[in-house]
Amino acid sequence: MEIKLSVLISEAKTTIEFNEHQGVVDIFDHSENITLDQPVVYILIKDNTIISIGKATAGTFENELDFNKVITIAPSWDIELNYLVQQFITEAVENNITLTHIPELETKIPASQKKTVTAYKDEVLLVLEKFGYRLKQHEEAKKTKAKPAKARHKWTKEVSQIEFFIDTRDSKATALWHKRNEMLLKAGATMMAEPPLNKDGSLGFSAKMGQRIREDHKDKVKNNVTTEDIILKSVNEVGLFLYFGGTNSWLELIDATGKTLNEWTVVQ
């Protein structure tokens, strides 16, 4: 992928402009006087860690969180901000970035727009990575022989043919890791009815993500039972969809012999 850019750097702000009117990315050092000319997607950073992603209107930028850098993305006219925010949040979640706040947004992206929004998100991520801001995981060069903290799993054709059964947290289901980037959840899956709440009665991060995934597939669910096969993107999404996460789903998918999906696929 090649992207042509125009870049202007000052002491307080870096402006990255995509060619052919494809949008502008601004990187602000923390200031109490950030003024936005138009609605944008924002990414808040505290000490080089992404803490929040959301949407802001034109005018003075205000946020209650403690941050010291703001990245704003003003996309091209054909990109819907709500959809772009969702794409960035999903990317962060899938890469285990803990966000302090997740805005309430409609998450159903029309099929006619998903390809365009996803492609634009990937371009912005590539540009941000080159400037030192990374949402995607990368394998670092091995400096020692220590094992990585997070287990890696490998998909195989053999595994794609195996049915795995789930019976945990008030949910029961049958699933297959049938393609490298797809989990097939068979019709008739029973879902946990209500999300668990935090001690203060609020919804936690996993509960919110589970609700959003359920909203995407609500036409295939009746009385907390799936009426059709559903395609999800990962083992993590299966857990969020069925029982709002809260456990290691690689250990919850078990075949007819009692062998977990983790045992089948973990890379030693």
C-alpha positions in Angstrom: 0.0 0.0 0.0 1.3 3.5 -0.9 -0.3 6.7 0.4 0.7 10.2 -0.6 0.6 12.7 2.2 1.2 16.4 2.9 2.6 17.0 6.4 2.9 20.2 8.3 4.6 20.1 11.7 4.5 22.8 14.4 5.3 22.8 18.1 1.7 22.1 19.1 0.3 20.2 16.2 1.1 17.8 13.4 -1.2 18.0 10.4 -1.3 15.0 8.0 -3.3 15.7 4.9 -4.3 12.8 2.5 -4.0 13.6 -1.2 -7.1 13.9 -3.4 -9.3 15.3 -0.5 -9.3 12.0 1.3 -9.2 13.5 4.8 -7.0 15.1 7.4 -5.4 13.6 10.6 -4.2 16.1 13.3 -2.0 15.1 16.2 -2.3 17.7 19.1 -0.1 17.9 22.1 -2.5 18.3 25.1 -4.0 21.8 25.1 -7.0 23.4 26.7 -7.6 25.3 23.6 -8.2 22.8 20.8 -10.7 24.1 18.3 -12.2 21.7 15.7 -13.4 23.0 12.4 -15.6 20.0 11.7 -16.9 16.8 13.4 -14.1 14.3 13.8 -13.2 10.9 15.2 -10.8 11.3 18.1 -8.2 9.1 19.8 -7.0 10.2 23.3 -3.6 9.2 24.5 -2.1 9.2 28.0 1.7 8.6 28.3 1.8 6.8 24.9 -1.2 4.6 25.7 -4.5 4.9 23.9 -7.3 5.4 26.5 -10.4 6.4 24.5 -11.8 6.6 21.0 -15.0 8.6 20.1 -16.6 11.3 18.0 -16.5 15.0 18.6 -18.5 17.9 17.1 -17.1 21.1 15.7 -16.0 23.7 18.2 -13.9 23.6 21.4 -12.8 20.1 22.2 -13.6 19.0 25.7 -13.2 15.7 27.5 -13.2 14.7 31.2 -10.5 12.1 30.9 -6.9 12.7 31.8 -4.9 12.7 28.6 -1.9 14.5 27.1 -2.3 14.0 23.4 -5.2 14.0 20.9 -5.4 12.5 17.4 -8.3 13.7 15.3 -9.4 12.1 12.0 -11.6 14.1 9.6 -12.3 11.6 6.8 -13.4 12.2 3.3 -17.1 13.1 2.7 -18.2 9.5 1.9 -17.1 8.1 5.3 -19.8 8.1 8.0 -18.2 9.1 11.3 -20.2 6.6 13.5 -19.1 3.8 11.3 -15.5 4.9 11.4 -15.5 5.2 15.2 -16.9 1.7 15.4 -14.1 0.3 13.2 -11.4 1.9 15.4 -13.0 0.7 18.6 -13.3 -2.8 17.2 -9.7 -2.7 16.1 -8.6 -1.6 19.6 -10.7 -4.3 21.3 -9.3 -7.1 19.1 -5.8 -6.0 19.9 -6.5 -6.0 23.7 -6.3 -2.2 24.2 -8.4 -1.3 27.2 -10.5 1.8 26.6 -11.6 3.9 29.5 -14.8 5.0 27.8 -16.8 3.5 24.9 -19.4 5.8 23.3 -22.9 4.6 22.6 -23.1 4.3 18.9 -25.2 2.4 16.3 -22.9 -0.5 15.2 -24.7 -2.0 12.2 -22.6 -0.9 9.2 -24.4 -1.4 5.9 -22.7 -3.9 3.6 -22.5 -1.3 0.9 -20.3 0.9 3.1 -18.3 -1.6 5.2 -15.6 -2.2 2.6 -15.0 1.5 2.1 -14.9 2.3 5.8 -12.6 -0.6 6.6 -10.2 0.3 3.8 -10.1 3.9 5.0 -9.5 2.8 8.6 -6.6 0.6 7.5 -5.0 3.5 5.7 -5.3 5.8 8.7 -3.8 3.1 10.9 -0.9 2.6 8.6 -0.2 6.4 8.6 -0.5 6.6 12.4 1.8 3.6 12.8 4.5 5.4 10.8 4.2 8.3 13.2 4.5 6.0 16.2 0.9 5.4 17.2 -0.1 1.8 16.9 -3.4 0.0 17.4 -2.4 -3.2 15.6 -0.3 -5.9 17.3 3.0 -6.8 15.7 5.4 -9.6 16.6 8.6 -8.0 17.9 12.0 -9.5 17.2 12.8 -12.1 19.8 15.5 -10.8 22.2 15.2 -13.7 24.5 13.8 -17.2 24.5 11.0 -16.3 26.9 7.6 -17.3 25.8 5.1 -14.5 24.9 2.7 -13.6 27.6 -0.3 -14.1 25.4 -0.9 -17.6 23.8 -1.0 -17.8 20.0 -3.4 -20.1 18.2 -3.1 -21.6 14.7 -6.0 -22.5 12.5 -5.8 -25.7 10.4 -8.1 -27.5 8.0 -8.3 -30.4 10.5 -9.6 -28.1 13.2 -12.1 -26.5 10.8 -14.0 -29.8 10.6 -14.4 -30.2 14.4 -17.5 -29.2 16.3 -16.8 -27.6 19.7 -19.5 -27.4 22.4 -20.0 -24.6 24.8 -21.8 -25.0 28.2 -20.9 -22.1 30.5 -22.4 -19.0 32.1 -26.0 -19.8 31.2 -25.2 -20.4 27.6 -25.1 -23.5 25.4 -23.9 -23.7 21.8 -22.1 -25.5 19.1 -19.4 -23.7 17.1 -16.8 -24.4 14.4 -13.6 -22.5 13.6 -14.5 -23.1 10.0 -12.3 -20.4 8.4 -9.1 -18.7 9.4 -10.9 -15.5 10.3 -14.4 -16.8 10.9 -16.2 -18.7 13.7 -19.5 -20.4 12.7 -22.0 -20.5 15.6 -24.7 -23.0 14.8 -28.5 -22.2 15.0 -30.1 -23.1 18.3 -27.5 -21.6 20.6 -28.7 -20.4 23.9 -27.4 -17.0 25.0 -27.0 -15.6 28.5 -30.1 -13.5 29.0 -28.7 -10.5 30.9 -25.2 -9.0 31.1 -23.4 -9.0 34.4 -23.1 -5.6 36.0 -20.3 -3.8 37.8 -20.6 -3.3 41.6 -22.0 0.2 41.0 -24.7 -1.2 38.7 -23.1 -0.1 35.4 -22.3 -2.2 32.4 -18.7 -3.2 32.1 -16.5 -3.1 29.0 -17.2 -6.7 27.9 -20.9 -6.4 28.5 -21.1 -3.3 26.2 -19.1 -5.1 23.5 -21.4 -8.1 23.8 -24.5 -6.0 23.4 -23.1 -4.4 20.3 -22.3 -7.7 18.7 -25.8 -9.0 19.6 -27.3 -5.9 18.0 -25.5 -6.7 14.7 -27.2 -10.1 14.7 -30.6 -9.4 16.4 -32.5 -10.5 13.3 -31.2 -14.0 13.9 -32.1 -14.3 17.6 -35.5 -14.9 19.3 -35.9 -15.2 23.1 -32.2 -15.4 23.5 -31.9 -18.4 21.2 -30.3 -18.1 17.7 -32.6 -19.0 14.9 -29.9 -19.2 12.1 -26.2 -20.0 11.8 -24.2 -16.9 12.7 -20.7 -15.9 11.5 -18.5 -14.2 14.0 -14.9 -13.0 13.6 -13.1 -14.6 16.5 -13.3 -16.9 19.5 -13.4 -13.7 21.6 -16.5 -12.5 19.7 -18.2 -15.9 20.3 -17.7 -15.5 24.1 -18.9 -11.9 24.1 -21.9 -12.7 22.0 -23.0 -15.8 24.0 -22.1 -14.8 27.6 -20.5 -11.4 27.6 -17.0 -12.7 28.0 -15.6 -12.9 31.5 -13.6 -16.1 30.9 -11.0 -17.6 28.6 -13.2 -18.7 25.7 -10.4 -20.8 24.2 -10.9 -23.1 27.2 -14.7 -23.1 27.0 -15.0 -24.6 23.5 -14.6 -28.3 24.0 -14.9 -31.2 21.5 -16.8 -34.5 21.9 -13.7 -36.1 23.5 -13.2 -33.3 26.1 -10.3 -31.6 24.3 -10.4 -27.8 24.3 -10.0 -25.6 21.2 -6.9 -24.2 23.0 -5.4 -27.7 23.2 -6.1 -28.2 19.5 -4.6 -24.9 18.3 -2.2 -23.4 20.8 1.3 -22.7 19.4 3.9 -24.0 21.9 
